[in-house]
Amino acid sequence: MPNFAIGAVLDLARERHGLKSDYKLSLYLGIADGSIRNFRHGRSLPDERICKLLAEAAGIDPLILAAQVQAQRSKTDDARSLWEAIAERLQMAGAHALAAVFAVLFAMGIGAQDARAAGPGDVHDSATQGVKSLYIVSSINDVIPTKRQCAVGAASCSSRYHHRP
């Protein structure tokens, strides 16, 4: 991810969420419309809280955005260089982590066509099938219903599930 202007981040966030104006973006983010105008026209820069909101809305790393904003805000060349180096290292770290994940998946022979969600009756026997499937469990709440869910007759509640205390 290259260095980017705040205006580009605002545009990315608007596009990503189908918002037609900066006013709609300000409502979506819960910040003043005047702040968005000031960011876009270079009159001010977002603080760390707004950097986090903007980055999440734009789908980019909030740490990198915050470091890049700090670089723009810096009053000395030394401080600017420091923040630019931090942003660059964060970008490189993210790229290296992504490359490591793909290397592991490639080494295991897991391709996109092999990945699927596990159903309640699925059983994986790696001794006879080899490692060919990737199972993803989002949380324990998806598997074990709460007592309250069972009390209201949730469809996922049956006697084969154990209840949490």
C-alpha positions in Angstrom: 0.0 0.0 0.0 1.7 3.2 -1.1 1.6 6.5 0.8 -1.8 8.1 0.2 -3.5 11.4 0.6 -6.4 11.7 3.1 -8.7 12.6 0.1 -7.9 9.3 -1.5 -8.8 7.5 1.8 -12.1 9.4 2.0 -12.9 8.4 -1.5 -12.0 4.8 -0.8 -14.3 4.7 2.2 -17.1 6.3 0.3 -16.8 3.9 -2.6 -16.5 0.9 -0.3 -19.8 1.7 1.4 -21.7 3.1 -1.5 -21.9 6.6 0.0 -22.6 9.4 -2.5 -21.3 12.4 -0.5 -18.8 13.4 2.2 -21.9 14.3 4.3 -23.1 10.7 4.1 -19.6 9.6 5.0 -19.5 11.9 8.0 -22.9 10.4 9.2 -21.5 6.9 8.6 -18.4 7.6 10.7 -20.2 9.6 13.3 -18.0 12.7 12.9 -18.8 16.3 11.9 -19.3 17.1 8.2 -17.0 20.1 8.5 -14.1 17.8 9.7 -14.4 15.7 6.5 -14.3 18.9 4.4 -11.3 20.1 6.3 -9.5 16.8 5.8 -10.3 16.8 2.1 -9.1 20.4 1.5 -5.9 19.9 3.6 -7.0 22.4 6.3 -6.5 19.8 9.0 -5.5 16.2 9.5 -7.5 13.5 11.4 -6.5 12.5 14.9 -5.7 8.9 15.8 -9.3 8.0 16.7 -10.5 9.3 13.3 -7.6 7.6 11.5 -8.8 4.3 13.0 -12.4 5.0 11.8 -11.3 6.1 8.4 -9.0 3.1 7.9 -11.6 0.6 9.0 -14.2 2.2 6.6 -11.7 2.2 3.8 -10.4 -1.3 4.5 -6.8 -0.3 5.1 -4.5 -0.8 8.0 -5.2 1.8 10.7 -1.6 1.7 12.0 -0.2 2.6 8.6 -2.7 5.4 8.1 -1.9 6.9 11.5 1.8 6.7 10.9 1.4 8.4 7.5 -0.8 11.1 9.0 1.8 11.7 11.7 4.5 12.0 9.0 2.3 14.7 7.3 1.8 16.5 10.7 5.5 16.5 11.6 7.2 19.9 11.9 10.8 18.7 11.3 12.4 16.6 8.6 13.8 14.2 11.2 10.3 13.5 12.7 8.8 13.2 9.2 11.5 10.7 8.2 10.9 8.7 11.4 7.1 8.4 10.8 7.6 7.6 7.1 10.0 4.8 8.1 7.5 3.5 10.6 4.8 3.4 8.0 7.1 1.7 5.5 8.1 -1.0 8.0 4.4 -1.6 8.9 3.7 -2.0 5.2 6.6 -4.4 4.8 5.6 -6.4 7.9 2.1 -6.8 6.5 3.4 -8.0 3.1 5.8 -10.4 4.7 3.0 -11.9 6.9 0.7 -12.3 4.0 3.5 -14.0 2.0 4.2 -16.4 4.9 0.5 -17.4 5.1 0.4 -18.1 1.4 3.6 -20.1 1.6 2.2 -22.3 4.4 -1.0 -22.9 2.5 0.9 -23.7 -0.6 3.2 -26.1 1.2 0.2 -27.9 2.8 -1.4 -28.2 -0.7 -4.5 -26.3 0.3 -6.1 -24.6 -2.6 -9.2 -22.4 -2.8 -11.2 -25.3 -4.3 -10.4 -27.4 -1.3 -11.7 -25.0 1.3 -15.2 -25.4 2.6 -17.2 -24.9 5.7 -17.8 -27.9 7.9 -21.3 -29.0 8.6 -22.5 -30.5 11.8 -22.3 -34.1 10.5 -18.9 -33.7 8.8 -16.1 -35.9 10.0 -12.6 -35.5 8.8 -10.4 -38.6 8.8 -6.9 -37.4 7.9 -5.5 -40.9 8.1 -7.5 -42.1 5.1 -8.1 -38.8 3.2 -5.0 -36.9 3.7 -5.0 -33.2 4.4 -7.4 -31.9 1.7 -9.9 -29.7 3.6 -9.8 -26.5 5.6 -12.4 -26.2 8.3 -13.3 -22.8 9.7 -15.1 -22.4 13.0 -16.2 -18.8 13.7 -16.9 -19.2 17.4 -18.2 -21.6 20.0 -21.5 -19.7 20.0 -22.2 -21.2 16.6 -21.9 -24.8 17.9 -23.2 -24.7 21.5 -26.4 -22.8 22.1 -27.0 -20.9 25.3 -29.6 -21.9 27.8 -31.6 -18.8 26.8 -31.6 -19.9 23.2 -32.9 -23.3 24.2 -35.5 -21.7 26.5 -37.0 -19.8 23.5 -36.9 -22.9 21.3 -33.9 -22.1 19.1 -33.7 -24.4 16.1 -30.1 -25.2 16.9 -31.0 -26.5 20.4 -31.2 -30.2 20.9 -30.3 -32.8 23.5 -27.1 -33.7 21.7 -25.6 -30.3 22.7 -24.0 -29.6 26.0 -25.1 -26.3 27.7 -22.6 -23.8 28.9 -23.0 -22.7 32.6 
